[in-house]
Amino acid sequence: MSTTPNMIGAYGDWSSKIVSDPPRLSFRNEHYSQLDAWRTEARSRYVASLLQPPPAAAPTARLVRRADRDGLHIEHLEWQLPYGPVTQAIFMKPENARGKLPAILGLHDHGGNKYFGARKITRTADDQHPLMAEHQSHYYGGAAWANEIAKRGFAVLVHDTFMFASRRVRLAELPGNIRNNMVESDPENADEIKRFNTFAGAHEHLVAKSLFCAGLTWPGVFVWEDQRALDVLLAREDVDAARAGCCGLSGGGLRTVFLTGADARIQCSTAVGMMTTWRDYLLNKCHTHTWMCYIPSIPRDLDYPEIIGLNAPKPVLVLNNNEDSLFTLPEMRRADDILKAVYAKAGAAERYKASFYPGPHKFDLEMQKEAWAWFERWLKA
């Protein structure tokens, strides 16, 4: 019996050996030789495991207001899904753009901050909320990265997803004992936002358990909502639906992995600060991650990096940080080896790249520079 400390003690060694390496539906298995046939089988199993909401028509976006700022044409949009409050979103493109543009679905992070969503990676006014200025300084080198990629000739849509910002649960909707009798009185007040975020973190396990009771999973819900946002983006007359990508850090990187695995319309992806293996989550790091990460049973079929690999041979860039406390470096390296093997077997080794940067959890300006070059290479050509 292993004595190495892990998340479940004496049960860690036993549970980590239940899943074979490679897992049952891994393209790395010798019996898979045809890429398309493998992808059809594995993606079907993955999508079924997500336990998503029922199918629905693509939402119709309503223009709330528009403005031109800092060389960008900016639209504030909203749409109603079959459940929950209205989704708010921000669309951006170069101010004088003409014709159909390559598109990026910008996926905001988690960051322990559910009060904010799309505002985390955008800037639409000079009087930015102080907490968002602080957030972008800490994680993004002071940049609103969605604005920066839009300036490079892309149409960019960023939306609030399930449990964040416009899609968050309002305290008044919850029983008093669950919300500790908290109320929202001044929603934009920094202290009140911090209190809400503390509550929302503690509320996550109730959200996950309630979704399980409805026959749903948290990843299934947010992937479904990201797909509806993709519907909105690709339906626009100023967007080339054949040249669409997605990108995000942390929780946005998780969303990038899961959306890319589920939806063949994604032609190019950049996942930042969210690449490891199920073994890393199991033994070492589940305590550093949200309930948004977990899809029951899928580890027996695909390792975590193989989910984004379902889109092979379409290009994937993974950006890691060597001192990222959310993961262990050996498992980040093993995830890289797994994706290298998948893309090499697919005959597309040049369409996969992973880079390792010094420093903690972030998507800083140097990393952004590599990401923008990746999208320009594969979506503008």
DRENDO-1510 file (C-alpha; in Angstrom, 1 decimal, always signed):
<recs>
REC; n; res; u; v; w
REC; 1; MET; +0.0; +0.0; +0.0 .
REC; 2; SER; +1.3; +3.4; -0.9 .
REC; 3; THR; +2.1; +5.8; +1.9 .
REC; 4; THR; +2.4; +8.9; -0.3 .
REC; 5; PRO; +0.0; +11.5; +1.0 .
REC; 6; ASN; -2.9; +12.2; -1.3 .
REC; 7; MET; -6.5; +13.4; -1.3 .
REC; 8; ILE; -8.1; +10.2; -0.1 .
REC; 9; GLY; -5.3; +8.6; +1.9 .
REC; 10; ALA; -5.1; +4.8; +1.8 .
REC; 11; TYR; -7.6; +4.7; -1.0 .
REC; 12; GLY; -5.5; +6.9; -3.4 .
REC; 13; ASP; -3.3; +4.1; -4.8 .
REC; 14; TRP; -6.3; +1.8; -5.3 .
REC; 15; SER; -8.5; +4.3; -7.0 .
REC; 16; SER; -5.7; +5.7; -9.3 .
REC; 17; LYS; -5.3; +2.2; -10.8 .
REC; 18; ILE; -8.9; +1.6; -11.7 .
REC; 19; VAL; -8.5; +3.6; -14.9 .
REC; 20; SER; -6.2; +2.1; -17.4 .
REC; 21; ASP; -3.5; +4.2; -19.2 .
REC; 22; PRO; -4.5; +4.8; -21.9 .
REC; 23; PRO; -8.2; +4.8; -21.0 .
REC; 24; ARG; -10.8; +2.8; -22.9 .
REC; 25; LEU; -11.5; +5.3; -25.7 .
REC; 26; SER; -8.1; +6.9; -26.0 .
REC; 27; PHE; -6.8; +7.3; -29.5 .
REC; 28; ARG; -3.4; +6.1; -28.1 .
REC; 29; ASN; -4.8; +2.6; -28.0 .
REC; 30; GLU; -3.4; +0.3; -30.7 .
REC; 31; HIS; -6.8; -0.8; -31.9 .
REC; 32; TYR; -7.7; +2.7; -33.1 .
REC; 33; SER; -6.2; +3.4; -36.5 .
REC; 34; GLN; -8.9; +5.6; -38.2 .
REC; 35; LEU; -9.0; +9.1; -36.8 .
REC; 36; ASP; -12.5; +10.0; -38.0 .
REC; 37; ALA; -14.0; +6.7; -36.7 .
REC; 38; TRP; -12.3; +7.1; -33.3 .
REC; 39; ARG; -13.5; +10.7; -33.0 .
REC; 40; THR; -17.1; +9.8; -33.8 .
REC; 41; GLU; -17.1; +7.1; -31.1 .
REC; 42; ALA; -15.2; +9.0; -28.5 .
REC; 43; ARG; -16.9; +12.3; -28.9 .
REC; 44; SER; -20.3; +10.7; -28.8 .
REC; 45; ARG; -19.4; +9.1; -25.5 .
REC; 46; TYR; -18.0; +12.3; -24.1 .
REC; 47; VAL; -21.1; +14.4; -25.1 .
REC; 48; ALA; -23.4; +11.7; -23.6 .
REC; 49; SER; -21.4; +11.9; -20.4 .
REC; 50; LEU; -21.9; +15.6; -20.1 .
REC; 51; LEU; -25.6; +15.1; -19.4 .
REC; 52; GLN; -26.6; +18.4; -20.9 .
REC; 53; PRO; -29.9; +20.3; -20.9 .
REC; 54; PRO; -32.4; +19.3; -23.6 .
REC; 55; PRO; -31.8; +20.6; -27.1 .
REC; 56; ALA; -33.2; +24.1; -27.9 .
REC; 57; ALA; -33.2; +26.5; -30.8 .
REC; 58; ALA; -30.4; +29.0; -31.1 .
REC; 59; PRO; -31.1; +32.1; -29.0 .
REC; 60; THR; -31.8; +35.4; -30.7 .
REC; 61; ALA; -29.5; +38.2; -29.4 .
REC; 62; ARG; -31.0; +41.6; -28.7 .
REC; 63; LEU; -28.8; +44.7; -29.1 .
REC; 64; VAL; -28.9; +46.7; -25.9 .
REC; 65; ARG; -26.5; +49.4; -26.9 .
REC; 66; ARG; -23.5; +50.0; -29.1 .
REC; 67; ALA; -20.4; +52.3; -29.0 .
REC; 68; ASP; -17.1; +52.8; -30.6 .
REC; 69; ARG; -14.1; +53.0; -28.2 .
REC; 70; ASP; -10.3; +52.7; -28.6 .
REC; 71; GLY; -10.5; +51.5; -32.2 .
REC; 72; LEU; -13.2; +48.9; -31.5 .
REC; 73; HIS; -16.9; +48.7; -32.4 .
REC; 74; ILE; -18.6; +47.3; -29.2 .
REC; 75; GLU; -22.0; +45.9; -28.9 .
REC; 76; HIS; -23.7; +45.0; -25.6 .
REC; 77; LEU; -26.1; +42.1; -26.2 .
REC; 78; GLU; -28.5; +39.9; -24.3 .
REC; 79; TRP; -30.4; +36.7; -25.0 .
REC; 80; GLN; -32.9; +34.5; -23.1 .
REC; 81; LEU; -32.2; +30.8; -22.7 .
REC; 82; PRO; -34.9; +28.3; -21.8 .
REC; 83; TYR; -34.0; +28.6; -18.2 .
REC; 84; GLY; -32.6; +31.2; -15.8 .
REC; 85; PRO; -32.0; +35.0; -16.1 .
REC; 86; VAL; -31.1; +36.8; -19.3 .
REC; 87; THR; -27.5; +36.2; -20.5 .
REC; 88; GLN; -25.5; +39.4; -21.0 .
REC; 89; ALA; -22.7; +39.5; -23.5 .
REC; 90; ILE; -20.2; +41.8; -25.2 .
REC; 91; PHE; -19.3; +41.7; -28.9 .
REC; 92; MET; -16.2; +43.5; -30.3 .
REC; 93; LYS; -14.5; +43.9; -33.7 .
REC; 94; PRO; -12.2; +46.5; -35.2 .
REC; 95; GLU; -14.1; +49.8; -35.7 .
REC; 96; ASN; -13.6; +50.0; -39.5 .
REC; 97; ALA; -13.7; +46.2; -40.2 .
REC; 98; ARG; -15.3; +45.1; -43.5 .
REC; 99; GLY; -16.5; +41.7; -44.6 .
REC; 100; LYS; -16.6; +38.5; -42.7 .
REC; 101; LEU; -14.0; +38.2; -39.9 .
REC; 102; PRO; -12.5; +35.2; -38.1 .
REC; 103; ALA; -14.2; +34.8; -34.8 .
REC; 104; ILE; -13.1; +34.1; -31.2 .
REC; 105; LEU; -15.4; +33.0; -28.4 .
REC; 106; GLY; -13.8; +34.5; -25.3 .
REC; 107; LEU; -14.4; +32.4; -22.2 .
REC; 108; HIS; -14.0; +34.2; -18.9 .
REC; 109; ASP; -12.3; +32.7; -15.9 .
REC; 110; HIS; -13.6; +31.5; -12.6 .
REC; 111; GLY; -11.1; +33.2; -10.2 .
REC; 112; GLY; -13.4; +32.7; -7.2 .
REC; 113; ASN; -15.4; +35.6; -8.5 .
REC; 114; LYS; -18.9; +34.8; -9.6 .
REC; 115; TYR; -20.2; +38.3; -9.3 .
REC; 116; PHE; -18.3; +39.2; -12.6 .
REC; 117; GLY; -18.2; +37.3; -15.9 .
REC; 118; ALA; -17.6; +38.9; -19.3 .
REC; 119; ARG; -16.2; +42.0; -17.6 .
REC; 120; LYS; -13.2; +40.0; -16.4 .
REC; 121; ILE; -11.6; +40.0; -19.9 .
REC; 122; THR; -13.1; +43.0; -21.5 .
REC; 123; ARG; -13.0; +46.8; -21.1 .
REC; 124; THR; -15.9; +48.9; -22.5 .
REC; 125; ALA; -15.6; +52.2; -20.6 .
REC; 126; ASP; -12.9; +54.3; -19.0 .
REC; 127; ASP; -14.5; +54.0; -15.5 .
REC; 128; GLN; -13.7; +50.3; -15.1 .
REC; 129; HIS; -14.8; +48.7; -11.8 .
REC; 130; PRO; -11.8; +48.8; -9.4 .
REC; 131; LEU; -12.1; +45.0; -8.7 .
REC; 132; MET; -11.9; +44.4; -12.5 .
REC; 133; ALA; -8.8; +46.6; -12.9 .
REC; 134; GLU; -7.2; +44.6; -10.0 .
REC; 135; HIS; -8.3; +41.3; -11.6 .
REC; 136; GLN; -6.8; +42.1; -15.0 .
REC; 137; SER; -3.7; +43.4; -13.4 .
REC; 138; HIS; -3.2; +40.2; -11.4 .
REC; 139; TYR; -4.0; +37.6; -14.1 .
REC; 140; TYR; -3.7; +39.3; -17.5 .
REC; 141; GLY; -0.8; +41.8; -17.3 .
REC; 142; GLY; -3.2; +44.6; -17.0 .
REC; 143; ALA; -4.8; +43.9; -20.4 .
REC; 144; ALA; -8.5; +43.2; -21.3 .
REC; 145; TRP; -7.4; +40.4; -23.5 .
REC; 146; ALA; -10.7; +40.1; -25.5 .
REC; 147; ASN; -10.2; +43.7; -26.6 .
REC; 148; GLU; -6.6; +43.0; -27.6 .
REC; 149; ILE; -7.4; +40.0; -29.9 .
REC; 150; ALA; -10.3; +42.0; -31.4 .
REC; 151; LYS; -7.9; +44.8; -32.4 .
REC; 152; ARG; -6.0; +42.2; -34.4 .
REC; 153; GLY; -8.8; +41.7; -36.8 .
REC; 154; PHE; -11.1; +39.2; -35.0 .
REC; 155; ALA; -14.8; +39.3; -34.1 .
REC; 156; VAL; -14.9; +38.5; -30.4 .
REC; 157; LEU; -17.9; +37.5; -28.3 .
REC; 158; VAL; -17.7; +37.2; -24.5 .
REC; 159; HIS; -20.7; +36.1; -22.5 .
REC; 160; ASP; -21.6; +35.4; -18.9 .
REC; 161; THR; -22.0; +31.7; -18.3 .
REC; 162; PHE; -24.0; +29.7; -15.8 .
REC; 163; MET; -23.6; +30.9; -12.2 .
REC; 164; PHE; -21.6; +34.1; -13.2 .
REC; 165; ALA; -22.6; +37.7; -13.4 .
REC; 166; SER; -25.9; +38.1; -15.2 .
REC; 167; ARG; -26.3; +34.3; -14.9 .
REC; 168; ARG; -25.5; +34.1; -11.2 .
REC; 169; VAL; -28.0; +33.0; -8.5 .
REC; 170; ARG; -29.5; +36.0; -6.7 .
REC; 171; LEU; -29.5; +35.8; -2.9 .
REC; 172; ALA; -33.2; +36.6; -2.7 .
REC; 173; GLU; -33.9; +33.4; -4.6 .
REC; 174; LEU; -32.4; +31.2; -1.9 .
REC; 175; PRO; -33.7; +30.1; +1.5 .
REC; 176; GLY; -32.5; +32.4; +4.3 .
REC; 177; ASN; -30.5; +29.6; +6.1 .
REC; 178; ILE; -28.6; +28.7; +2.8 .
REC; 179; ARG; -27.6; +32.3; +2.2 .
REC; 180; ASN; -26.8; +33.0; +5.9 .
REC; 181; ASN; -29.6; +35.6; +5.7 .
REC; 182; MET; -27.4; +37.8; +3.5 .
REC; 183; VAL; -29.1; +40.3; +1.2 .
REC; 184; GLU; -27.9; +42.3; -1.8 .
REC; 185; SER; -28.4; +46.1; -1.2 .
REC; 186; ASP; -25.6; +47.8; -3.1 .
REC; 187; PRO; -24.6; +45.2; -5.8 .
REC; 188; GLU; -21.6; +47.2; -7.2 .
REC; 189; ASN; -20.1; +47.8; -3.7 .
REC; 190; ALA; -16.7; +46.1; -3.5 .
REC; 191; ASP; -17.1; +44.8; +0.0 .
REC; 192; GLU; -20.6; +43.4; -0.8 .
REC; 193; ILE; -19.2; +41.8; -4.0 .
REC; 194; LYS; -16.4; +40.1; -1.9 .
REC; 195; ARG; -19.0; +38.8; +0.6 .
REC; 196; PHE; -21.1; +37.4; -2.3 .
REC; 197; ASN; -18.1; +35.7; -3.8 .
REC; 198; THR; -17.3; +34.1; -0.5 .
REC; 199; PHE; -20.8; +32.8; -0.3 .
REC; 200; ALA; -20.8; +31.6; -3.9 .
REC; 201; GLY; -17.7; +29.5; -3.3 .
REC; 202; ALA; -19.3; +27.8; -0.4 .
REC; 203; HIS; -22.5; +27.3; -2.4 .
REC; 204; GLU; -20.8; +25.4; -5.2 .
REC; 205; HIS; -21.3; +21.9; -3.7 .
REC; 206; LEU; -25.1; +22.6; -3.4 .
REC; 207; VAL; -25.3; +23.6; -7.1 .
REC; 208; ALA; -23.4; +20.5; -8.2 .
REC; 209; LYS; -25.5; +18.1; -6.0 .
REC; 210; SER; -28.8; +19.8; -7.2 .
REC; 211; LEU; -27.8; +19.4; -10.8 .
REC; 212; PHE; -26.9; +15.7; -10.3 .
REC; 213; CYS; -30.5; +15.3; -8.9 .
REC; 214; ALA; -31.8; +16.8; -12.1 .
REC; 215; GLY; -29.8; +14.3; -14.2 .
REC; 216; LEU; -27.4; +17.1; -15.2 .
REC; 217; THR; -23.7; +17.9; -14.6 .
REC; 218; TRP; -22.2; +21.4; -14.1 .
REC; 219; PRO; -19.9; +20.9; -17.1 .
REC; 220; GLY; -22.8; +19.8; -19.2 .
REC; 221; VAL; -24.7; +23.0; -18.4 .
REC; 222; PHE; -21.8; +25.5; -19.1 .
REC; 223; VAL; -20.8; +23.7; -22.3 .
REC; 224; TRP; -24.4; +23.9; -23.5 .
REC; 225; GLU; -24.5; +27.6; -22.7 .
REC; 226; ASP; -21.1; +28.2; -24.4 .
REC; 227; GLN; -22.5; +26.4; -27.5 .
REC; 228; ARG; -25.5; +28.7; -27.5 .
REC; 229; ALA; -23.2; +31.7; -27.4 .
REC; 230; LEU; -21.3; +30.1; -30.3 .
REC; 231; ASP; -24.6; +29.9; -32.1 .
REC; 232; VAL; -25.1; +33.6; -31.6 .
REC; 233; LEU; -21.5; +34.4; -32.7 .
REC; 234; LEU; -21.5; +32.3; -35.9 .
REC; 235; ALA; -24.9; +33.5; -37.0 .
REC; 236; ARG; -23.7; +37.1; -37.4 .
REC; 237; GLU; -23.3; +38.4; -41.0 .
REC; 238; ASP; -19.9; +39.9; -40.1 .
REC; 239; VAL; -18.4; +36.5; -39.0 .
REC; 240; ASP; -16.9; +33.7; -41.0 .
REC; 241; ALA; -18.4; +30.7; -39.4 .
REC; 242; ALA; -15.7; +28.5; -40.9 .
REC; 243; ARG; -13.0; +30.3; -39.0 .
REC; 244; ALA; -14.0; +30.1; -35.3 .
REC; 245; GLY; -11.8; +29.6; -32.2 .
REC; 246; CYS; -12.1; +29.8; -28.5 .
REC; 247; CYS; -9.7; +30.8; -25.7 .
REC; 248; GLY; -9.6; +31.2; -21.9 .
REC; 249; LEU; -7.6; +31.1; -18.7 .
REC; 250; SER; -8.3; +28.9; -15.7 .
REC; 251; GLY; -12.0; +28.3; -15.6 .
REC; 252; GLY; -12.0; +29.7; -19.1 .
REC; 253; GLY; -9.3; +27.2; -20.0 .
REC; 254; LEU; -11.5; +24.5; -18.6 .
REC; 255; ARG; -14.4; +25.8; -20.8 .
REC; 256; THR; -12.0; +25.8; -23.8 .
REC; 257; VAL; -11.1; +22.1; -23.2 .
REC; 258; PHE; -14.7; +21.0; -22.8 .
REC; 259; LEU; -16.2; +23.1; -25.6 .
REC; 260; THR; -13.5; +22.1; -28.1 .
REC; 261; GLY; -14.1; +18.5; -27.2 .
REC; 262; ALA; -17.9; +18.8; -27.7 .
REC; 263; ASP; -18.3; +21.1; -30.7 .
REC; 264; ALA; -16.7; +20.5; -34.1 .
REC; 265; ARG; -17.4; +24.1; -35.1 .
REC; 266; ILE; -14.3; +25.2; -33.1 .
REC; 267; GLN; -11.5; +25.3; -35.6 .
REC; 268; CYS; -8.7; +26.4; -33.3 .
REC; 269; SER; -8.2; +26.6; -29.5 .
REC; 270; THR; -5.9; +28.0; -26.9 .
REC; 271; ALA; -6.3; +26.7; -23.4 .
REC; 272; VAL; -4.4; +28.6; -20.7 .
REC; 273; GLY; -3.6; +27.6; -17.2 .
REC; 274; MET; -5.9; +24.5; -17.2 .
REC; 275; MET; -4.0; +21.5; -18.4 .
REC; 276; THR; -3.2; +18.4; -16.4 .
REC; 277; THR; -4.5; +14.8; -15.9 .
REC; 278; TRP; -7.4; +13.2; -14.1 .
REC; 279; ARG; -4.7; +11.5; -11.9 .
REC; 280; ASP; -3.5; +14.9; -10.8 .
REC; 281; TYR; -7.0; +16.0; -9.8 .
REC; 282; LEU; -7.6; +12.6; -8.1 .
REC; 283; LEU; -4.4; +12.4; -6.0 .
REC; 284; ASN; -3.1; +15.9; -5.6 .
REC; 285; LYS; -5.2; +18.9; -6.6 .
REC; 286; CYS; -9.0; +18.4; -6.4 .
REC; 287; HIS; -8.9; +20.8; -3.4 .
REC; 288; THR; -7.7; +23.7; -5.7 .
REC; 289; HIS; -10.5; +23.3; -8.2 .
REC; 290; THR; -14.1; +24.1; -8.6 .
REC; 291; TRP; -17.0; +21.6; -8.9 .
REC; 292; MET; -17.2; +22.8; -12.5 .
REC; 293; CYS; -14.4; +20.4; -13.5 .
REC; 294; TYR; -15.9; +17.0; -13.0 .
REC; 295; ILE; -17.8; +14.6; -15.4 .
REC; 296; PRO; -18.7; +11.3; -13.7 .
REC; 297; SER; -17.3; +8.2; -15.5 .
REC; 298; ILE; -15.5; +10.0; -18.3 .
REC; 299; PRO; -12.0; +9.3; -16.9 .
REC; 300; ARG; -12.5; +5.6; -17.7 .
REC; 301; ASP; -12.9; +6.6; -21.4 .
REC; 302; LEU; -10.6; +9.6; -21.9 .
REC; 303; ASP; -7.9; +11.3; -19.9 .
REC; 304; TYR; -8.5; +15.0; -19.3 .
REC; 305; PRO; -6.2; +16.3; -22.1 .
REC; 306; GLU; -7.7; +13.9; -24.5 .
REC; 307; ILE; -11.0; +15.8; -24.3 .
REC; 308; ILE; -9.5; +18.8; -26.2 .
REC; 309; GLY; -7.7; +16.2; -28.4 .
REC; 310; LEU; -11.1; +15.1; -29.7 .
REC; 311; ASN; -10.8; +17.9; -32.2 .
REC; 312; ALA; -7.6; +16.7; -33.7 .
REC; 313; PRO; -6.3; +17.5; -36.3 .
REC; 314; LYS; -7.6; +21.0; -35.7 .
REC; 315; PRO; -4.9; +23.1; -34.0 .
REC; 316; VAL; -4.6; +23.3; -30.2 .
REC; 317; LEU; -2.3; +25.5; -28.2 .
REC; 318; VAL; -1.8; +24.9; -24.5 .
REC; 319; LEU; -0.1; +27.5; -22.3 .
REC; 320; ASN; +1.1; +26.5; -18.9 .
REC; 321; ASN; +2.9; +28.1; -15.9 .
REC; 322; ASN; +5.6; +26.2; -14.2 .
REC; 323; GLU; +4.8; +27.4; -10.7 .
REC; 324; ASP; +1.0; +27.1; -11.1 .
REC; 325; SER; -0.2; +26.0; -7.7 .
REC; 326; LEU; -3.4; +24.5; -9.3 .
REC; 327; PHE; -1.5; +21.6; -10.7 .
REC; 328; THR; +1.7; +19.5; -10.3 .
REC; 329; LEU; +4.4; +20.1; -12.9 .
REC; 330; PRO; +5.0; +16.4; -13.6 .
REC; 331; GLU; +1.3; +15.8; -14.5 .
REC; 332; MET; +1.2; +19.0; -16.6 .
REC; 333; ARG; +4.2; +17.5; -18.5 .
REC; 334; ARG; +2.4; +14.1; -18.8 .
REC; 335; ALA; -0.7; +15.9; -20.2 .
REC; 336; ASP; +1.6; +17.4; -22.9 .
REC; 337; ASP; +3.0; +14.0; -23.7 .
REC; 338; ILE; -0.5; +12.6; -24.1 .
REC; 339; LEU; -1.6; +15.3; -26.5 .
REC; 340; LYS; +1.7; +15.0; -28.4 .
REC; 341; ALA; +1.0; +11.3; -28.9 .
REC; 342; VAL; -2.6; +12.0; -30.0 .
REC; 343; TYR; -1.6; +14.6; -32.6 .
REC; 344; ALA; +1.4; +12.6; -33.8 .
REC; 345; LYS; -0.8; +9.5; -34.4 .
REC; 346; ALA; -3.4; +11.8; -36.2 .
REC; 347; GLY; -0.6; +12.9; -38.6 .
REC; 348; ALA; -0.9; +16.5; -37.3 .
REC; 349; ALA; +2.1; +17.0; -34.9 .
REC; 350; GLU; +2.6; +20.6; -36.1 .
REC; 351; ARG; -1.0; +21.5; -35.1 .
REC; 352; TYR; -0.4; +20.9; -31.4 .
REC; 353; LYS; +1.9; +23.0; -29.3 .
REC; 354; ALA; +2.4; +23.4; -25.5 .
REC; 355; SER; +4.5; +26.1; -23.9 .
REC; 356; PHE; +5.7; +26.3; -20.3 .
REC; 357; TYR; +6.3; +29.8; -18.9 .
REC; 358; PRO; +7.9; +30.8; -15.6 .
REC; 359; GLY; +5.6; +32.1; -12.8 .
REC; 360; PRO; +2.3; +31.4; -11.2 .
REC; 361; HIS; -1.3; +31.0; -12.5 .
REC; 362; LYS; -1.7; +33.7; -15.2 .
REC; 363; PHE; -2.2; +34.7; -18.9 .
REC; 364; ASP; +0.2; +37.5; -19.1 .
REC; 365; LEU; +1.3; +39.7; -22.0 .
REC; 366; GLU; +4.0; +37.4; -23.2 .
REC; 367; MET; +1.6; +34.4; -23.2 .
REC; 368; GLN; -1.0; +36.5; -25.0 .
REC; 369; LYS; +1.5; +37.3; -27.7 .
REC; 370; GLU; +1.9; +33.6; -28.4 .
REC; 371; ALA; -1.8; +33.0; -28.3 .
REC; 372; TRP; -2.6; +35.8; -30.8 .
REC; 373; ALA; +0.1; +34.5; -33.2 .
REC; 374; TRP; -1.4; +31.1; -33.0 .
REC; 375; PHE; -4.9; +32.3; -33.9 .
REC; 376; GLU; -3.5; +34.5; -36.7 .
REC; 377; ARG; -1.6; +31.5; -38.1 .
REC; 378; TRP; -4.6; +29.1; -38.2 .
REC; 379; LEU; -7.7; +31.3; -38.5 .
REC; 380; LYS; -6.5; +34.1; -40.8 .
REC; 381; ALA; -4.6; +32.0; -43.3 .
</recs>
